[in-house]
């Protein structure tokens, strides 16, 4: 009995301490990004890329790509592996050995992610945050000499705390570990993971307040006649997700052997050219997403942002720029939802639901289909809005998007696609 109590106390402490460490690391990562943006953007306003002159929109991501490419080209190819795909690979590569997320990769992700976002590349902070959270706890596990199972749990704790701290969504952080990182559920394993997610969310609330990430009024579907539109939105989102993941996969295949000194500036050039007409795509783009949720963007602007964000992010992630794609998936899905509202309200029938409602449903459907994580998307939707009235229509759209993506189009999750490309390239290098 005493031994069992000691083990329970040990894993509880692991969850708490890993949540603290990962949460602090992720929040520091976010703070440095915001301070970097405020330092050089007009008006010292975070995310204010729209106010940059046209020529600065073009050259800023190119210059950032050159600087990042120069640094990454000096690293060993194994040290350039970053992001959620890297975490998944390390979690499942050696089943009987301690999980090791190397320190050079962690530092490359931390500082590379900051630079990529501040210089306006069309990527997010959440994907790098997962790597940062899992990497910090993995380093702690190596110092403590933890067993294989304990190091596995610590890395999962760090990932859950990262998602929880990034969005103030503790439950979504736990579900993310199950669906995206493919960590099998066992009570003794998930107790510290839940504690870590709660700790990360508490830290986030202490700094940014207890309100949900997106401050919008309570929403619900206006009438049941709109439910078929949720199916249609899911179909549209599923197809778009397949195109998005396909673009990332194809770009990664074609450019697998390119030097970062070529790949990163090219990603910056594409982003800069698109940003001439659509500056909203630069950086994380959450200000544009909030405008969608408030119904402030016209139909033409929505289409421009959707297309430009899909192209810029798809090519940037495929070219291995050290940023994430969860945020861009939210932006693309939010735009699809708001655009669906415009079309349906004008052509089919007067809608009782607002553009905000459709944008939120589109966000969840796009995230669920791209990551192949429908439950995590629905949980995030609930926690991001504190709005249970959106769950039923959200489930319909998420299911429709998932079925479209997986059954009709046969698309992998974006992280599985990237890992397959990495595996093919590694096999080629081994043969040659």
C-alpha positions in Angstrom: 0.0 0.0 0.0 2.8 2.4 0.9 4.5 1.7 -2.5 1.3 2.5 -4.3 0.9 5.7 -2.4 4.4 6.8 -3.3 3.9 6.0 -6.9 0.6 8.0 -6.9 2.4 11.0 -5.3 5.3 10.7 -7.8 3.1 10.8 -10.9 1.0 13.6 -9.4 4.1 15.6 -8.8 5.3 14.8 -12.3 2.1 16.2 -13.8 2.2 19.4 -11.7 5.9 20.2 -12.3 5.7 19.3 -16.0 2.6 21.5 -16.3 4.4 24.4 -14.6 7.6 24.0 -16.7 5.8 23.6 -20.0 3.3 26.3 -19.3 6.0 28.8 -18.4 8.0 27.9 -21.5 5.0 28.2 -23.9 3.9 31.5 -22.3 7.4 32.9 -22.6 7.4 31.8 -26.2 4.2 33.7 -26.8 5.4 36.8 -24.9 8.6 37.0 -27.0 6.6 36.8 -30.2 4.2 39.5 -29.1 7.1 41.7 -27.9 9.0 41.2 -31.2 5.9 42.2 -33.2 5.3 45.2 -31.0 8.9 46.3 -31.4 8.8 46.8 -35.2 5.2 46.9 -36.4 3.5 50.3 -36.9 2.0 51.7 -33.7 3.8 49.0 -31.7 0.6 47.0 -32.2 0.8 43.1 -32.1 -0.2 41.6 -35.5 -0.5 45.0 -37.3 1.1 43.8 -40.5 -1.7 45.5 -42.5 -0.2 48.9 -41.7 3.2 48.1 -43.2 4.0 49.7 -46.6 3.6 47.3 -49.5 7.4 46.9 -50.1 7.9 46.0 -46.4 5.1 43.3 -46.6 7.1 41.8 -49.5 10.6 41.9 -48.1 10.0 41.3 -44.4 9.2 37.5 -44.7 12.0 37.1 -47.4 14.6 38.7 -45.1 13.3 36.5 -42.2 13.5 33.5 -44.4 17.1 34.3 -45.4 18.2 34.8 -41.8 16.4 31.6 -40.7 17.8 29.7 -43.7 21.3 30.8 -42.9 21.1 29.5 -39.3 19.2 26.3 -40.1 21.6 25.4 -42.9 24.4 25.3 -40.3 22.6 22.7 -38.3 22.8 19.0 -38.8 19.8 17.7 -40.8 18.6 15.7 -37.7 18.6 18.9 -35.6 16.2 20.7 -38.1 13.4 18.3 -37.2 10.8 20.4 -35.3 7.1 20.7 -34.6 4.3 18.3 -33.8 5.4 15.7 -36.4 8.8 15.6 -34.6 7.1 15.0 -31.2 5.0 12.2 -32.6 8.0 10.6 -34.2 10.0 10.7 -31.0 7.2 9.5 -28.8 6.7 6.4 -30.9 10.1 5.7 -32.4 11.7 3.7 -29.5 9.1 1.9 -27.4 11.4 0.4 -24.8 13.8 3.4 -24.4 13.2 6.8 -22.7 11.7 9.4 -25.0 14.3 12.0 -25.9 13.5 15.3 -27.6 17.0 16.6 -28.2 17.9 20.1 -26.9 19.3 21.4 -30.2 15.9 20.7 -31.9 14.1 22.4 -29.0 16.2 25.5 -29.3 15.8 25.5 -33.1 12.0 25.3 -32.6 11.9 28.0 -29.9 14.0 30.7 -31.6 13.1 29.6 -35.1 9.4 29.8 -34.4 9.7 33.2 -32.9 11.6 34.5 -35.9 9.3 33.0 -38.4 6.2 34.5 -36.9 7.7 37.9 -36.1 9.0 38.2 -39.7 5.5 37.6 -41.0 5.5 34.0 -42.2 2.0 32.5 -42.4 2.4 30.0 -39.5 1.3 29.8 -35.9 2.7 29.5 -32.4 0.6 26.5 -31.3 2.5 23.8 -33.2 5.9 25.1 -32.0 4.4 25.4 -28.5 3.6 21.7 -28.4 7.3 20.9 -29.3 8.5 23.5 -26.7 6.3 22.0 -24.0 7.1 18.4 -24.7 10.8 19.2 -25.2 11.1 21.0 -21.9 9.6 18.1 -19.9 11.7 15.6 -21.9 14.8 17.5 -20.9 13.7 17.4 -17.3 13.1 13.6 -17.6 16.6 13.0 -19.0 18.1 15.0 -16.1 16.1 13.0 -13.5 16.9 9.7 -15.3 13.3 8.6 -15.6 12.2 5.3 -17.0 10.9 4.8 -20.5 7.3 5.0 -19.4 7.9 8.0 -17.1 9.7 9.9 -19.9 6.8 9.1 -22.3 4.3 10.5 -19.8 6.4 13.6 -19.1 6.6 14.4 -22.9 2.8 13.9 -23.2 2.3 16.1 -20.1 4.3 18.9 -21.7 2.3 18.7 -24.9 -1.1 18.8 -23.1 0.1 21.7 -20.9 1.2 23.6 -24.1 -2.2 23.3 -25.8 -4.0 24.2 -22.5 -1.7 27.3 -21.9 -1.9 28.4 -25.6 -5.7 28.5 -25.8 -6.9 28.2 -22.1 -8.4 24.9 -23.1 -7.3 22.2 -20.6 -9.7 19.5 -21.8 -8.8 20.0 -25.4 -5.1 19.6 -24.4 -5.9 16.2 -23.0 -7.9 15.1 -26.0 -5.2 16.4 -28.3 -2.7 14.1 -26.7 -5.1 11.1 -27.3 -6.0 11.9 -30.9 -3.1 13.7 -32.4 -0.1 12.3 -30.4 -1.8 8.9 -30.3 -1.1 8.3 -26.6 -3.2 5.4 -25.5 -5.6 6.0 -22.6 -4.8 4.5 -19.2 -5.9 6.0 -15.9 -2.5 5.9 -14.3 -1.0 7.5 -17.4 -3.6 10.2 -17.9 -3.8 11.4 -14.3 -0.5 13.4 -14.6 -1.5 14.5 -18.1 -4.7 16.0 -16.8 -2.9 17.7 -13.9 -0.4 19.1 -16.4 -3.2 20.5 -18.7 -5.0 22.1 -15.7 -1.7 23.6 -14.5 -1.0 25.1 -18.0 -4.5 26.5 -18.2 -4.2 28.1 -14.7 -0.9 29.8 -15.7 -2.6 31.1 -18.8 -5.5 32.5 -16.8 -3.1 34.1 -14.3 -1.5 36.1 -17.1 -4.2 36.6 -19.7 -7.3 36.4 -17.6 -10.0 33.7 -17.2 -12.1 34.7 -20.3 -12.2 32.3 -23.4 -9.8 33.0 -26.2 -12.5 34.4 -28.4 -14.8 36.9 -26.7 -18.1 36.5 -28.5 -21.7 36.5 -27.3 -23.6 33.2 -26.8 -24.5 31.6 -30.1 -26.8 28.8 -31.1 -28.3 27.6 -34.3 -31.3 29.7 -35.3 -33.5 26.9 -36.6 -33.3 23.3 -37.5 -33.7 24.1 -41.2 -30.1 25.3 -41.1 -28.7 21.8 -40.1 -28.3 20.7 -43.8 -26.1 23.8 -44.2 -23.8 22.3 -41.5 -23.5 19.2 -43.7 -22.6 21.3 -46.7 -20.1 23.4 -44.7 -18.5 20.1 -43.5 -18.3 18.9 -47.1 -16.7 22.1 -48.3 -14.3 22.1 -45.3 -13.3 18.5 -45.9 -12.4 19.2 -49.5 -10.5 22.3 -48.6 -8.7 20.4 -45.8 -7.7 17.7 -48.3 -6.3 20.3 -50.7 -4.4 21.9 -47.8 -2.8 18.7 -46.6 -2.2 17.6 -50.2 -0.3 20.9 -50.9 1.8 20.5 -47.8 2.6 16.9 -48.6 3.5 17.5 -52.3 5.6 20.5 -51.4 7.5 18.5 -48.8 8.1 15.7 -51.3 9.4 18.0 -54.0 11.6 20.1 -51.7 12.8 17.3 -49.3 16.5 17.7 -50.3 16.5 21.5 -50.5 18.7 23.5 -48.3 16.9 25.8 -45.8 18.9 28.6 -47.4 16.7 28.1 -50.5 13.5 26.8 -49.0 12.9 29.4 -46.3 13.4 32.5 -48.4 11.1 31.0 -51.1 8.4 30.5 -48.5 8.9 34.2 -47.5 8.7 35.3 -51.1 5.4 33.5 -51.7 4.0 34.9 -48.4 5.2 38.4 -49.3 3.7 38.4 -52.8 0.4 37.2 -51.5 0.5 39.7 -48.6 0.7 42.6 -51.2 -3.1 42.1 -51.6 -3.9 40.1 -48.5 -1.7 41.4 -45.6 -4.0 39.7 -43.1 -2.3 36.4 -43.8 1.0 37.5 -42.3 1.9 36.1 -38.9 -0.7 34.3 -36.8 -3.7 36.2 -38.3 -5.9 35.9 -35.2 -6.9 39.6 -35.6 -8.4 38.6 -39.0 -10.1 35.6 -37.4 -11.7 37.8 -34.8 -12.9 40.1 -37.6 -14.5 37.0 -39.1 -16.2 36.1 -35.8 -17.6 39.6 -35.5 -18.9 39.5 -39.1 -16.8 42.5 -40.2 -15.4 41.1 -43.5 -17.2 41.1 -46.8 -17.4 38.1 -49.0 -14.6 39.1 -51.4 -12.2 39.7 -48.5 -13.1 36.3 -47.0 -12.3 34.5 -50.3 -9.0 36.4 -50.7 -7.9 35.5 -47.1 -8.9 31.8 -47.5 -7.0 31.3 -50.7 -3.9 33.3 -49.7 -3.7 31.7 -46.3 -4.1 28.2 -47.7 -1.3 28.8 -50.3 1.1 30.7 -48.0 0.7 28.2 -45.1 0.7 25.1 -47.2 3.9 26.1 -49.0 5.6 27.4 -45.8 4.9 24.2 -43.8 5.8 22.0 -46.8 9.1 24.0 -47.0 9.7 23.2 -43.4 9.5 26.7 -42.0 9.6 26.2 -38.1 6.0 27.2 -37.4 2.6 25.5 -37.0 -0.7 25.2 -38.9 -3.4 24.9 -36.2 -4.0 28.6 -36.2 -4.0 28.9 -40.0 -6.5 26.0 -40.1 -8.7 28.0 -37.8 -8.4 31.1 -40.1 -9.2 29.1 -43.2 -12.1 27.2 -41.6 -13.5 30.5 -40.0 -13.4 32.1 -43.5 -15.2 29.2 -45.1 -17.9 29.3 -42.4 -18.4 33.0 -42.7 -18.5 32.8 -46.5 -21.0 30.0 -46.4 -23.3 32.2 -44.3 -23.0 35.0 -46.9 -23.9 32.7 -49.7 -26.7 30.9 -47.9 -28.2 34.0 -46.5 -28.3 35.7 -49.9 -29.3 32.8 -52.1 -31.1 30.1 -50.2 -33.0 31.5 -47.2 -32.8 34.2 -44.6 -30.6 32.7 -41.8 -31.4 33.2 -38.2 -27.8 32.3 -37.2 -25.0 34.9 -37.4 -21.8 34.8 -39.4 -20.0 34.3 -36.1 -21.8 31.0 -35.6 -20.9 29.7 -39.1 -17.3 30.8 -38.7 -16.9 29.0 -35.4 -18.3 25.8 -36.9 -16.0 26.1 -39.9 -13.0 26.5 -37.5 -13.8 23.2 -35.7 -14.5 21.3 -39.0 -11.2 22.5 -40.6 -9.1 21.7 -37.5 -10.8 18.3 -37.1 -10.3 17.3 -40.7 -6.7 18.6 -41.1 -5.4 17.0 -37.9 -7.8 14.0 -38.1 -8.8 14.9 -34.6 -12.6 15.5 -34.5 -13.1 15.2 -30.8 -10.2 17.5 -30.0 -11.7 20.0 -32.5 -15.1 19.8 -30.8 -13.6 20.1 -27.3 -11.6 23.1 -28.4 -14.7 24.7 -29.9 -16.6 24.3 -26.6 -13.7 25.7 -24.4 -12.8 28.5 -26.8 -16.3 29.9 -26.7 -17.9 28.7 -23.5 -20.9 28.0 -25.7 -22.5 24.5 -25.4 -25.2 25.6 -27.9 -22.8 25.2 -30.7 -21.9 21.6 -30.1 -24.7 19.8 -32.0 -24.2 21.7 -35.3 -20.5 21.6 -34.7 -20.6 17.8 -34.5 -22.6 17.6 -37.7 -20.0 19.7 -39.6 -17.0 18.0 -38.1 -18.4 14.5 -38.9 -19.2 15.6 -42.5 -15.7 17.1 -42.9 -14.0 14.0 -41.5 -16.0 11.6 -43.7 -15.3 13.7 -46.8 -11.6 13.9 -46.0 -11.0 10.3 -45.0 -13.5 8.2 -46.9 -14.0 10.1 -50.2 -10.6 11.6 -50.6 -8.5 9.2 -48.5 -6.3 12.0 -47.1 -3.9 11.4 -44.1 -3.6 13.8 -41.2 -1.1 16.5 -42.0 1.4 15.1 -39.5 1.2 11.6 -40.8 1.8 13.0 -44.3 4.9 14.8 -43.2 6.2 11.8 -41.3 5.8 9.6 -44.4 7.8 12.1 -46.5 10.5 12.2 -43.9 10.5 8.4 -43.7 10.8 8.1 -47.5 13.7 10.6 -47.6 15.5 8.8 -44.8 15.2 5.5 -46.6 16.5 7.1 -49.8 19.6 8.4 -47.9 20.2 5.0 -46.3 20.1 3.3 -49.8 22.5 5.9 -51.3 
